[in-house]
Amino acid sequence: MPVATRHTVNDPYMKLINEFPLRRIKSAASHAKAAKLVLRLSNEPADRGTADYLDILIDLIVDYEKRSNQRIDTSKVSAAD
């Protein structure tokens, strides 16, 4: 049976996968980490791989927020805002 080995990864997409794997978010701690990563990536220039990663990560965050019934309070926001 082959043995898995770690290799140095130079591809930005794979570096992000190693930092925070794209899988269903199941805890508040993972959600917080994912949200922090989105903020960081949103403030940096993105190549295609990073943009693709960010798209999926945002979908996973939205899915978690829906499943955990998180809501944004918009009661003090007007259409002009």
Long-range contacts (C-beta under 8 A, 24 or more apart in sequence): 11-49, 12-47, 12-49, 12-50, 13-49, 13-50, 13-52, 13-53, 14-49, 16-41, 16-49, 16-50, 16-53, 17-53, 20-57, 22-53, 22-56, 22-57, 22-60, 23-60, 24-60, 24-63, 24-64, 25-60, 25-61, 25-63, 25-64, 26-64, 28-68, 30-64, 31-61, 31-64, 31-65, 31-68, 34-60, 34-61, 34-64, 35-61
